[in-house]
Amino acid sequence: MKPTLPCLLLLATLSTWALAAEADARTYAAVLALREAGRHAEAEQAALALVQAAARAHGAEARETLRARLLQAEIIRKLARDAEAETLLQKLLPEVRRVLGAEDRETLRCESALIAARGSQGQFAQAAEKLLPLIATETRVLGAEDAETLLSRRRLGAALLSLGKLPEAEKENRAVLELCTRVHGAAHRETLETRLAVAEVLLRQGRDAECQAMLQTLLPELTRVCGAGDRYTLRCGTGIVHTMISQDHMAEAEALTRSLLPELTRHLGPENDQTLWLRSTLTVILARQAKWAEAEAGLRELLPVMTRVRGAEHADTLRCQNDLIGAQIAQEKYTAVEEPLRQIIALQTRVSGAETEATLASRISLAVLLSRLERHEDAEKEYLQVLPACERTFGAQAANTLMTCHNLAQCLMQQDKIPEALSYARRAHAGYLKTLGKDAPATEAAGNLVKHLAALGTKA
């Protein structure tokens, strides 16, 4: 029997639909490939074209169009335009729910992306709260080992870390790492990114040696799989810098920072958050090695950029100003420094609080300045006020707390208050021994101060 004309027309229509669907899939895959290659600006243009083509071909509410709009929003998030992505996703989510259903894969993906966009803007508690029921739904509908479920769980781990819930963050990230390793393999990008998330939790917990060992193993793998300029590779490198600083390995930290900065500048941009952080960190590393002239030069270059990008009253800008004053003090450039420093402290107190890390760092700088000006009574008063605040904010064994103990001991020594000075010097030395080890420069300096004060006490 020969096919009838209606049958032939139907076959021709189905063939056309199949060809169109295949073309849609190829185009979508091409945009996805641009995103995965890190070519986000090109991917955004391609995604916009895909949305327009899908709307013309299938209609504004077709699955193909909604899926393309979701991809477009995800790419905008990759470009760090989270507020814009949130606006797009907020509008898209009810449409996707209505057209595709509340438990469709694209709906769940859209909901997860919206939560992530809000989390990236600091709404960590809300993100963690909303991710828990979403993960339960994804686990039931898509499965525990589905890529979307694992992505939402990684986002939960990040939210918990940002909230400071470190044991919960470590537990969640390690559970996801085990699943990613089984599902994707040990060398897959998702697995490597999750290993980085585990390491970042260790860093926040102060487990520096363990974190450094993990990151140094991970860095060449991320470089091979993701590329030297990938943001996760660069994050891994900056994490290693963190651990080196925490362990007082300043020469190694300086070398690694100098090698990373050109990569960050080239791939992320000179005014990217991570680039600015690393530039600021380099000045800290230089200061910790008493390379004050280099630190001052770096801070003078950085300050106008911080002011332009962050704003004059932003915490990072104020910290940069304080560090610049600290570098001047260290080089005995005392002229007209005290009044600007007091203004910075007043502004920091108003903007961020009296016991934030930045405010206390500025107050420590003020106490150092007063000591250098031989106003030892004023310096002692400042140190005695700052020390308990450092203990509350940083912890009793933190570097800033121990440094304040050491400086206070020197200040008291200048006033011949030897027993009190010896008490603070011993505390600083014991803390450095515990946190840095006996061979660290800070430990050695505190040990020498203890010996000197003990000798003065014996003579007295």
LOZA-683974 format. One record per residue (C-alpha): x, y, z. Coordinates in Angstrom, 3 decimals. Layout:
N
<r u="X" v="Y" w="Z"/>
...
END
This chain:
460
<r u="0.000" v="0.000" w="0.000"/>
<r u="1.332" v="3.404" w="-0.941"/>
<r u="1.383" v="6.026" w="1.835"/>
<r u="-1.393" v="8.595" w="1.616"/>
<r u="-0.738" v="12.282" w="1.129"/>
<r u="-1.566" v="13.178" w="4.802"/>
<r u="0.843" v="10.451" w="5.925"/>
<r u="3.617" v="11.813" w="3.691"/>
<r u="2.985" v="15.311" w="5.002"/>
<r u="3.202" v="14.039" w="8.596"/>
<r u="6.467" v="12.213" w="7.864"/>
<r u="7.902" v="15.347" w="6.267"/>
<r u="6.843" v="17.437" w="9.293"/>
<r u="8.371" v="14.945" w="11.755"/>
<r u="11.575" v="14.936" w="9.718"/>
<r u="11.671" v="18.743" w="9.808"/>
<r u="11.063" v="18.727" w="13.575"/>
<r u="13.824" v="16.161" w="14.069"/>
<r u="16.273" v="18.240" w="12.031"/>
<r u="15.287" v="21.391" w="13.949"/>
<r u="15.689" v="19.603" w="17.297"/>
<r u="19.109" v="18.324" w="16.242"/>
<r u="20.133" v="21.858" w="15.210"/>
<r u="18.870" v="23.248" w="18.551"/>
<r u="20.871" v="20.637" w="20.465"/>
<r u="24.027" v="21.416" w="18.466"/>
<r u="23.677" v="25.159" w="19.048"/>
<r u="22.983" v="24.691" w="22.757"/>
<r u="26.022" v="22.398" w="23.048"/>
<r u="28.187" v="24.997" w="21.279"/>
<r u="27.191" v="27.708" w="23.784"/>
<r u="27.790" v="25.268" w="26.633"/>
<r u="31.253" v="24.499" w="25.249"/>
<r u="32.136" v="28.217" w="25.234"/>
<r u="31.061" v="28.468" w="28.864"/>
<r u="33.044" v="25.410" w="29.911"/>
<r u="36.108" v="26.757" w="28.079"/>
<r u="35.895" v="29.922" w="30.184"/>
<r u="35.108" v="32.122" w="27.154"/>
<r u="32.248" v="33.745" w="29.025"/>
<r u="31.927" v="36.985" w="27.054"/>
<r u="31.581" v="35.009" w="23.793"/>
<r u="29.249" v="32.552" w="25.522"/>
<r u="26.980" v="35.391" w="26.665"/>
<r u="26.617" v="36.738" w="23.107"/>
<r u="25.966" v="33.252" w="21.765"/>
<r u="23.399" v="32.561" w="24.510"/>
<r u="21.505" v="35.763" w="23.681"/>
<r u="21.387" v="34.743" w="20.009"/>
<r u="20.217" v="31.260" w="21.046"/>
<r u="17.381" v="32.723" w="23.170"/>
<r u="16.201" v="34.912" w="20.283"/>
<r u="16.380" v="32.060" w="17.749"/>
<r u="14.539" v="29.640" w="20.065"/>
<r u="11.779" v="32.185" w="20.737"/>
<r u="11.279" v="32.760" w="16.980"/>
<r u="11.323" v="29.052" w="16.159"/>
<r u="9.379" v="27.596" w="19.104"/>
<r u="7.690" v="30.424" w="20.982"/>
<r u="8.546" v="32.358" w="24.161"/>
<r u="7.294" v="29.635" w="26.531"/>
<r u="8.690" v="26.559" w="24.784"/>
<r u="11.093" v="24.330" w="26.713"/>
<r u="13.876" v="25.172" w="24.252"/>
<r u="13.470" v="28.911" w="24.884"/>
<r u="13.208" v="28.586" w="28.662"/>
<r u="16.271" v="26.327" w="28.720"/>
<r u="18.244" v="28.838" w="26.636"/>
<r u="17.242" v="31.675" w="28.990"/>
<r u="18.433" v="29.612" w="31.952"/>
<r u="21.779" v="29.002" w="30.269"/>
<r u="22.059" v="32.727" w="29.557"/>
<r u="21.509" v="33.550" w="33.253"/>
<r u="24.079" v="30.952" w="34.325"/>
<r u="26.656" v="32.506" w="31.999"/>
<r u="25.935" v="35.967" w="33.410"/>
<r u="26.666" v="34.520" w="36.865"/>
<r u="30.003" v="33.254" w="35.532"/>
<r u="30.751" v="36.882" w="34.611"/>
<r u="30.224" v="37.789" w="38.309"/>
<r u="27.080" v="39.824" w="37.533"/>
<r u="25.057" v="38.106" w="40.221"/>
<r u="22.464" v="40.830" w="40.779"/>
<r u="21.619" v="40.835" w="37.052"/>
<r u="21.477" v="37.031" w="37.009"/>
<r u="19.211" v="37.056" w="40.068"/>
<r u="16.763" v="39.411" w="38.310"/>
<r u="16.634" v="37.173" w="35.221"/>
<r u="16.235" v="33.973" w="37.258"/>
<r u="13.582" v="35.491" w="39.515"/>
<r u="11.490" v="36.278" w="36.430"/>
<r u="12.241" v="32.940" w="34.775"/>
<r u="11.524" v="30.562" w="37.677"/>
<r u="7.698" v="31.020" w="37.868"/>
<r u="7.459" v="30.659" w="34.072"/>
<r u="9.486" v="27.435" w="34.115"/>
<r u="7.408" v="26.080" w="37.026"/>
<r u="4.139" v="26.863" w="35.235"/>
<r u="5.173" v="25.510" w="31.828"/>
<r u="7.374" v="22.528" w="32.770"/>
<r u="6.196" v="21.654" w="36.268"/>
<r u="7.669" v="22.109" w="39.765"/>
<r u="9.817" v="18.960" w="39.622"/>
<r u="11.120" v="19.164" w="36.057"/>
<r u="14.924" v="19.056" w="35.773"/>
<r u="15.076" v="22.575" w="34.283"/>
<r u="12.876" v="23.960" w="37.073"/>
<r u="15.103" v="22.463" w="39.766"/>
<r u="18.184" v="23.728" w="37.950"/>
<r u="16.702" v="27.226" w="37.745"/>
<r u="15.863" v="27.223" w="41.449"/>
<r u="19.387" v="26.113" w="42.360"/>
<r u="20.937" v="28.826" w="40.161"/>
<r u="18.730" v="31.504" w="41.752"/>
<r u="19.775" v="30.413" w="45.252"/>
<r u="23.434" v="30.466" w="44.168"/>
<r u="23.084" v="34.008" w="42.751"/>
<r u="21.693" v="35.212" w="46.073"/>
<r u="24.389" v="33.369" w="47.989"/>
<r u="27.051" v="35.086" w="45.903"/>
<r u="25.644" v="38.407" w="47.082"/>
<r u="26.063" v="37.484" w="50.742"/>
<r u="22.663" v="35.899" w="51.459"/>
<r u="24.331" v="32.796" w="52.892"/>
<r u="21.779" v="31.901" w="55.576"/>
<r u="18.889" v="32.115" w="53.105"/>
<r u="20.873" v="30.060" w="50.573"/>
<r u="21.559" v="27.270" w="53.079"/>
<r u="17.926" v="27.262" w="54.227"/>
<r u="16.536" v="27.019" w="50.679"/>
<r u="19.083" v="24.484" w="49.435"/>
<r u="18.150" v="21.813" w="51.994"/>
<r u="14.583" v="21.142" w="50.680"/>
<r u="15.774" v="21.553" w="47.084"/>
<r u="18.453" v="18.887" w="47.560"/>
<r u="15.860" v="16.567" w="49.087"/>
<r u="13.636" v="17.037" w="46.011"/>
<r u="16.547" v="16.609" w="43.574"/>
<r u="17.660" v="13.445" w="45.372"/>
<r u="14.134" v="12.000" w="45.121"/>
<r u="13.430" v="13.095" w="41.526"/>
<r u="16.856" v="13.027" w="39.862"/>
<r u="18.826" v="10.736" w="42.153"/>
<r u="21.597" v="11.249" w="44.729"/>
<r u="24.349" v="10.926" w="42.112"/>
<r u="22.826" v="13.220" w="39.490"/>
<r u="24.995" v="16.178" w="38.434"/>
<r u="22.336" v="18.733" w="39.453"/>
<r u="21.968" v="17.200" w="42.917"/>
<r u="25.745" v="17.193" w="43.424"/>
<r u="25.979" v="20.827" w="42.260"/>
<r u="23.339" v="21.924" w="44.776"/>
<r u="25.170" v="20.040" w="47.531"/>
<r u="28.425" v="21.786" w="46.584"/>
<r u="26.574" v="25.098" w="46.834"/>
<r u="25.318" v="24.084" w="50.276"/>
<r u="28.887" v="23.331" w="51.360"/>
<r u="29.956" v="26.803" w="50.175"/>
<r u="27.075" v="28.474" w="52.049"/>
<r u="27.935" v="26.622" w="55.264"/>
<r u="31.574" v="27.695" w="54.910"/>
<r u="30.549" v="31.330" w="54.432"/>
<r u="28.350" v="31.090" w="57.530"/>
<r u="31.336" v="29.824" w="59.526"/>
<r u="29.704" v="26.424" w="60.143"/>
<r u="33.007" v="24.689" w="59.524"/>
<r u="32.356" v="21.138" w="60.824"/>
<r u="29.110" v="20.974" w="58.831"/>
<r u="30.831" v="22.414" w="55.747"/>
<r u="33.639" v="19.866" w="55.964"/>
<r u="31.205" v="16.968" w="56.418"/>
<r u="29.071" v="18.070" w="53.442"/>
<r u="32.028" v="18.698" w="51.124"/>
<r u="33.689" v="15.378" w="51.982"/>
<r u="30.418" v="13.522" w="51.316"/>
<r u="30.072" v="15.257" w="47.931"/>
<r u="33.733" v="14.535" w="47.140"/>
<r u="33.176" v="10.826" w="47.684"/>
<r u="30.136" v="10.866" w="45.360"/>
<r u="31.910" v="12.960" w="42.690"/>
<r u="34.905" v="10.622" w="42.712"/>
<r u="32.629" v="7.624" w="42.217"/>
<r u="30.390" v="9.237" w="39.583"/>
<r u="32.869" v="11.344" w="37.597"/>
<r u="36.275" v="9.900" w="38.453"/>
<r u="39.180" v="11.347" w="40.460"/>
<r u="40.510" v="13.543" w="37.620"/>
<r u="37.157" v="15.107" w="36.604"/>
<r u="36.751" v="18.868" w="36.961"/>
<r u="33.795" v="18.559" w="39.363"/>
<r u="35.819" v="16.257" w="41.612"/>
<r u="38.831" v="18.573" w="41.602"/>
<r u="36.658" v="21.600" w="42.410"/>
<r u="35.145" v="19.700" w="45.346"/>
<r u="38.614" v="18.774" w="46.617"/>
<r u="39.404" v="22.491" w="46.555"/>
<r u="36.250" v="23.170" w="48.597"/>
<r u="37.400" v="20.636" w="51.234"/>
<r u="40.835" v="22.287" w="51.369"/>
<r u="39.269" v="25.732" w="51.819"/>
<r u="37.373" v="24.452" w="54.856"/>
<r u="40.639" v="23.121" w="56.311"/>
<r u="42.180" v="26.553" w="55.737"/>
<r u="39.377" v="28.260" w="57.664"/>
<r u="39.831" v="25.751" w="60.486"/>
<r u="43.488" v="26.698" w="60.832"/>
<r u="44.713" v="23.287" w="59.663"/>
<r u="47.354" v="25.000" w="57.545"/>
<r u="49.876" v="22.199" w="57.029"/>
<r u="47.125" v="19.716" w="56.092"/>
<r u="45.518" v="22.265" w="53.778"/>
<r u="48.818" v="23.179" w="52.108"/>
<r u="49.680" v="19.546" w="51.422"/>
<r u="46.256" v="19.002" w="49.845"/>
<r u="46.432" v="22.174" w="47.725"/>
<r u="49.964" v="21.532" w="46.491"/>
<r u="48.880" v="18.095" w="45.266"/>
<r u="45.763" v="19.578" w="43.715"/>
<r u="47.353" v="22.550" w="41.899"/>
<r u="49.100" v="20.597" w="39.076"/>
<r u="45.951" v="18.504" w="38.547"/>
<r u="43.744" v="21.594" w="38.238"/>
<r u="46.309" v="23.177" w="35.906"/>
<r u="46.290" v="20.099" w="33.673"/>
<r u="42.504" v="19.622" w="33.610"/>
<r u="41.220" v="23.218" w="33.815"/>
<r u="44.168" v="25.309" w="32.626"/>
<r u="46.574" v="27.684" w="34.370"/>
<r u="44.211" v="30.648" w="34.021"/>
<r u="41.054" v="28.926" w="35.272"/>
<r u="39.512" v="30.603" w="38.318"/>
<r u="39.632" v="27.377" w="40.356"/>
<r u="43.311" v="26.864" w="39.524"/>
<r u="44.006" v="30.441" w="40.590"/>
<r u="41.950" v="29.990" w="43.765"/>
<r u="44.035" v="26.940" w="44.571"/>
<r u="47.218" v="28.969" w="44.145"/>
<r u="45.964" v="31.791" w="46.361"/>
<r u="44.935" v="29.198" w="48.964"/>
<r u="48.536" v="27.961" w="49.082"/>
<r u="49.661" v="31.573" w="49.614"/>
<r u="47.257" v="31.751" w="52.596"/>
<r u="48.759" v="28.645" w="54.187"/>
<r u="52.318" v="29.848" w="53.636"/>
<r u="51.540" v="33.163" w="55.334"/>
<r u="49.858" v="31.396" w="58.259"/>
<r u="52.968" v="29.261" w="58.721"/>
<r u="55.293" v="32.296" w="58.370"/>
<r u="56.857" v="30.976" w="55.144"/>
<r u="57.122" v="34.466" w="53.727"/>
<r u="59.846" v="34.020" w="51.105"/>
<r u="57.928" v="31.120" w="49.507"/>
<r u="54.653" v="33.066" w="49.759"/>
<r u="56.225" v="36.056" w="48.018"/>
<r u="57.604" v="33.943" w="45.169"/>
<r u="54.272" v="32.180" w="44.583"/>
<r u="52.306" v="35.446" w="44.810"/>
<r u="54.535" v="37.120" w="42.217"/>
<r u="54.059" v="34.153" w="39.867"/>
<r u="50.259" v="34.164" w="40.331"/>
<r u="49.628" v="37.897" w="39.931"/>
<r u="50.256" v="38.077" w="36.142"/>
<r u="47.930" v="35.080" w="35.635"/>
<r u="45.153" v="36.649" w="37.707"/>
<r u="45.554" v="40.011" w="35.980"/>
<r u="45.490" v="38.433" w="32.507"/>
<r u="42.624" v="35.994" w="33.048"/>
<r u="40.422" v="37.707" w="35.662"/>
<r u="41.306" v="41.348" w="35.065"/>
<r u="43.306" v="43.947" w="37.028"/>
<r u="40.288" v="45.046" w="39.102"/>
<r u="38.881" v="41.599" w="39.852"/>
<r u="38.323" v="40.890" w="43.573"/>
<r u="40.818" v="38.036" w="43.598"/>
<r u="43.468" v="40.105" w="41.781"/>
<r u="43.073" v="43.021" w="44.189"/>
<r u="43.196" v="40.658" w="47.168"/>
<r u="46.461" v="39.127" w="45.942"/>
<r u="48.003" v="42.547" w="45.272"/>
<r u="47.081" v="43.546" w="48.814"/>
<r u="48.431" v="40.261" w="50.157"/>
<r u="51.768" v="40.837" w="48.429"/>
<r u="52.167" v="44.102" w="50.335"/>
<r u="51.439" v="42.247" w="53.590"/>
<r u="54.055" v="39.613" w="52.732"/>
<r u="56.617" v="42.307" w="51.960"/>
<r u="55.832" v="44.055" w="55.247"/>
<r u="56.190" v="40.794" w="57.185"/>
<r u="59.712" v="40.526" w="55.731"/>
<r u="60.463" v="44.174" w="56.649"/>
<r u="60.670" v="45.119" w="52.958"/>
<r u="58.990" v="48.372" w="53.837"/>
<r u="59.956" v="50.466" w="50.820"/>
<r u="58.575" v="47.834" w="48.427"/>
<r u="55.447" v="47.467" w="50.543"/>
<r u="54.900" v="51.229" w="50.574"/>
<r u="55.336" v="51.462" w="46.782"/>
<r u="52.843" v="48.636" w="46.232"/>
<r u="50.298" v="50.227" w="48.584"/>
<r u="50.621" v="53.643" w="46.903"/>
<r u="49.801" v="51.976" w="43.558"/>
<r u="46.948" v="49.956" w="45.051"/>
<r u="45.185" v="52.660" w="47.090"/>
<r u="43.734" v="54.716" w="44.162"/>
<r u="42.521" v="51.493" w="42.515"/>
<r u="40.807" v="50.393" w="45.755"/>
<r u="39.262" v="53.833" w="46.176"/>
<r u="37.903" v="53.796" w="42.605"/>
<r u="36.686" v="50.184" w="42.606"/>
<r u="35.521" v="49.750" w="46.207"/>
<r u="34.803" v="53.297" w="47.351"/>
<r u="36.535" v="55.588" w="49.852"/>
<r u="34.785" v="54.111" w="52.910"/>
<r u="35.023" v="50.436" w="51.979"/>
<r u="36.805" v="48.239" w="54.518"/>
<r u="39.425" v="47.156" w="51.949"/>
<r u="40.238" v="50.777" w="51.050"/>
<r u="40.573" v="51.745" w="54.714"/>
<r u="42.774" v="48.720" w="55.378"/>
<r u="44.989" v="49.729" w="52.452"/>
<r u="45.304" v="53.255" w="53.903"/>
<r u="46.193" v="51.819" w="57.307"/>
<r u="48.806" v="49.487" w="55.835"/>
<r u="50.357" v="52.422" w="53.958"/>
<r u="50.636" v="54.366" w="57.211"/>
<r u="52.113" v="51.277" w="58.881"/>
<r u="54.788" v="51.049" w="56.185"/>
<r u="55.608" v="54.744" w="56.690"/>
<r u="55.862" v="54.264" w="60.458"/>
<r u="58.211" v="51.315" w="59.987"/>
<r u="60.502" v="53.555" w="57.920"/>
<r u="60.367" v="56.275" w="60.619"/>
<r u="58.296" v="58.570" w="58.401"/>
<r u="56.286" v="59.978" w="61.290"/>
<r u="55.407" v="63.408" w="59.893"/>
<r u="51.643" v="64.039" w="59.774"/>
<r u="50.780" v="60.359" w="60.268"/>
<r u="48.966" v="60.283" w="63.616"/>
<r u="45.954" v="62.417" w="62.719"/>
<r u="45.122" v="60.544" w="59.439"/>
<r u="45.466" v="57.260" w="61.323"/>
<r u="43.048" v="58.377" w="64.036"/>
<r u="40.613" v="59.471" w="61.309"/>
<r u="40.851" v="56.016" w="59.688"/>
<r u="40.150" v="54.349" w="63.063"/>
<r u="37.101" v="56.568" w="63.634"/>
<r u="35.792" v="55.805" w="60.137"/>
<r u="36.413" v="52.052" w="60.476"/>
<r u="34.658" v="52.015" w="63.851"/>
<r u="31.633" v="53.790" w="62.358"/>
<r u="31.503" v="51.725" w="59.151"/>
<r u="32.342" v="48.223" w="60.370"/>
<r u="32.597" v="48.231" w="64.174"/>
<r u="35.126" v="48.731" w="66.978"/>
<r u="36.414" v="45.151" w="67.105"/>
<r u="36.653" v="44.126" w="63.469"/>
<r u="39.979" v="42.858" w="62.142"/>
<r u="40.609" v="46.055" w="60.163"/>
<r u="39.804" v="48.421" w="63.047"/>
<r u="42.055" v="46.513" w="65.443"/>
<r u="44.881" v="46.425" w="62.888"/>
<r u="44.672" v="50.240" w="62.666"/>
<r u="44.683" v="50.572" w="66.447"/>
<r u="47.778" v="48.355" w="66.626"/>
<r u="49.422" v="50.686" w="64.084"/>
<r u="48.512" v="53.659" w="66.291"/>
<r u="50.075" v="52.009" w="69.344"/>
<r u="53.241" v="51.273" w="67.349"/>
<r u="53.368" v="54.906" w="66.201"/>
<r u="53.009" v="56.190" w="69.763"/>
<r u="55.854" v="53.894" w="70.852"/>
<r u="58.056" v="55.141" w="68.020"/>
<r u="57.303" v="58.718" w="69.090"/>
<r u="58.442" v="57.661" w="72.608"/>
<r u="55.001" v="58.382" w="74.043"/>
<r u="55.208" v="55.101" w="75.911"/>
<r u="52.435" v="55.748" w="78.444"/>
<r u="49.965" v="56.540" w="75.644"/>
<r u="51.174" v="53.474" w="73.716"/>
<r u="50.797" v="51.230" w="76.779"/>
<r u="47.221" v="52.444" w="77.297"/>
<r u="46.389" v="51.717" w="73.640"/>
<r u="47.981" v="48.250" w="73.731"/>
<r u="46.137" v="47.330" w="76.960"/>
<r u="42.824" v="48.289" w="75.354"/>
<r u="43.577" v="46.530" w="72.070"/>
<r u="44.911" v="43.238" w="73.491"/>
<r u="41.612" v="41.888" w="74.982"/>
<r u="39.785" v="42.975" w="71.818"/>
<r u="42.356" v="41.027" w="69.734"/>
<r u="41.761" v="37.963" w="71.918"/>
<r u="38.015" v="38.203" w="71.323"/>
<r u="38.266" v="38.873" w="67.576"/>
<r u="41.332" v="36.876" w="66.472"/>
<r u="41.793" v="34.340" w="69.285"/>
<r u="44.408" v="34.049" w="72.043"/>
<r u="46.975" v="32.318" w="69.790"/>
<r u="46.412" v="34.384" w="66.648"/>
<r u="49.313" v="36.242" w="65.023"/>
<r u="47.905" v="39.747" w="65.739"/>
<r u="47.269" v="38.877" w="69.396"/>
<r u="50.778" v="37.500" w="69.902"/>
<r u="52.324" v="40.463" w="68.061"/>
<r u="50.422" v="42.824" w="70.378"/>
<r u="51.772" v="40.915" w="73.410"/>
<r u="55.308" v="41.232" w="72.036"/>
<r u="54.925" v="44.967" w="71.298"/>
<r u="53.389" v="45.606" w="74.718"/>
<r u="56.337" v="43.848" w="76.360"/>
<r u="58.741" v="46.146" w="74.491"/>
<r u="56.672" v="49.207" w="75.447"/>
<r u="56.726" v="48.226" w="79.142"/>
<r u="60.461" v="47.556" w="78.953"/>
<r u="60.996" v="51.130" w="77.746"/>
<r u="59.310" v="52.283" w="80.981"/>
<r u="61.438" v="49.924" w="83.151"/>
<r u="58.371" v="47.835" w="84.010"/>
<r u="60.428" v="44.650" w="83.694"/>
<r u="58.230" v="42.043" w="85.526"/>
<r u="55.129" v="43.072" w="83.555"/>
<r u="57.117" v="43.162" w="80.318"/>
<r u="58.558" v="39.696" w="80.945"/>
<r u="55.083" v="38.261" w="81.507"/>
<r u="53.839" v="39.475" w="78.108"/>
<r u="57.069" v="38.491" w="76.337"/>
<r u="56.807" v="34.934" w="77.713"/>
<r u="53.211" v="34.729" w="76.561"/>
<r u="54.173" v="35.845" w="73.047"/>
<r u="57.083" v="33.375" w="72.908"/>
<r u="54.939" v="30.450" w="74.112"/>
<r u="52.252" v="31.297" w="71.560"/>
<r u="54.727" v="31.500" w="68.676"/>
<r u="56.337" v="28.220" w="69.705"/>
<r u="52.948" v="26.532" w="69.589"/>
<r u="51.685" v="28.085" w="66.363"/>
<r u="54.838" v="28.648" w="64.286"/>
<r u="57.495" v="26.395" w="65.777"/>
<r u="60.885" v="27.192" w="67.286"/>
<r u="62.620" v="28.146" w="64.014"/>
<r u="60.207" v="30.892" w="62.911"/>
<r u="61.656" v="34.446" w="62.928"/>
<r u="58.824" v="35.688" w="65.184"/>
<r u="59.515" v="32.886" w="67.695"/>
<r u="63.221" v="33.658" w="67.705"/>
<r u="62.612" v="37.400" w="68.225"/>
<r u="60.235" v="36.768" w="71.133"/>
<r u="62.702" v="34.287" w="72.652"/>
<r u="65.493" v="36.873" w="72.484"/>
<r u="63.245" v="39.447" w="74.165"/>
<r u="62.459" v="36.987" w="76.982"/>
<r u="66.197" v="36.359" w="77.561"/>
<r u="66.948" v="40.092" w="77.546"/>
<r u="64.178" v="40.908" w="80.024"/>
<r u="65.124" v="37.989" w="82.270"/>
<r u="68.697" v="39.298" w="82.349"/>
<r u="67.469" v="42.811" w="83.210"/>
<r u="65.299" v="41.353" w="85.968"/>
<r u="68.275" v="39.508" w="87.432"/>
<r u="70.371" v="42.697" w="87.458"/>
<r u="67.577" v="44.558" w="89.185"/>
END
